[in-house]
């Protein structure tokens, strides 16, 4: 039986164009997060890396991101929703582009939905305000849950968490 992976990759030229780059300037630490999100896009036949893809990859790879959700079953619920998305929950998102409407086009973020590209830019800005050139997973998390139109926000709310609580968790982790 032939592998479907080469055919799937050919269906998503943006991912191939984005390969080998610095993953939109996120740096080496988050390159694996973006690579994980990209793999989900290819497997799911989606058109772009969206905020939910990035959230899923962050939760799996970054202990600080998981800690921002506090103790208890929240992370398991989030991962459960995100896995369901990959097997059908997100079908209503397929074929649509994640965008909150009035967002400017972001250059240098090939393969990202318009809203995810803006979140990447905001994560870089957040790191710069901190005086750091390295973007942390928590910088990206805070930017993913800041826009009420983000798919990541929908997933977080379905898991029973308010985005403001997540941002507060990120801020508490930064102070600690």
C-alpha positions, 0 to 999 in steps of 0.5 A: 500500500502506498503512503498517503503522506507525499500526496497530502504534502503536495496538497499544501504548498504553503507548508513546503514553502515555509519549510527551512525557514525560522518558522516566522521568526519564533526561533529554535525553541518554538520551531518544533511547536510549529513543526508539530502544528504543520504535521497536524495540518498535513494529516488533517488536510487543512489549508493553514496552521491555525491557532488551535493547531498551535495550541495543541502543539504547545500543550504537548511540548511545553510544560510552562504552557501546561502550567498556565492552565493550573492544576487539575484535569484542564489540560487533559480536557483541552487535549481531548477537544483538540484530538476530537478536532482532528477526528471530526470536531473541526470539520466545520473549520475545514475549508475556511480561513481563520480570521477575525475580520480586521486583521492586516496581512502579515508578511513572512508567515507562509502557511499560517492562517491570517489570525495565527500569523498575527498571533505569531507577531504578537508573541514576538512583540511580547518577548521584545517588551520583556527585553528578550529576543527568544519567544517563549511558548507562554508568549505564543499562548497569551497571544493565541487566547487574546483574540475572541475570534481565535479557534484556540479561544473556542477550544479553551472555552469548551474546556471550561476556561476563560481566556483571561484566566489563561493570560493570568496564569501566564503572567503568574508564571512569568512573575514566579 
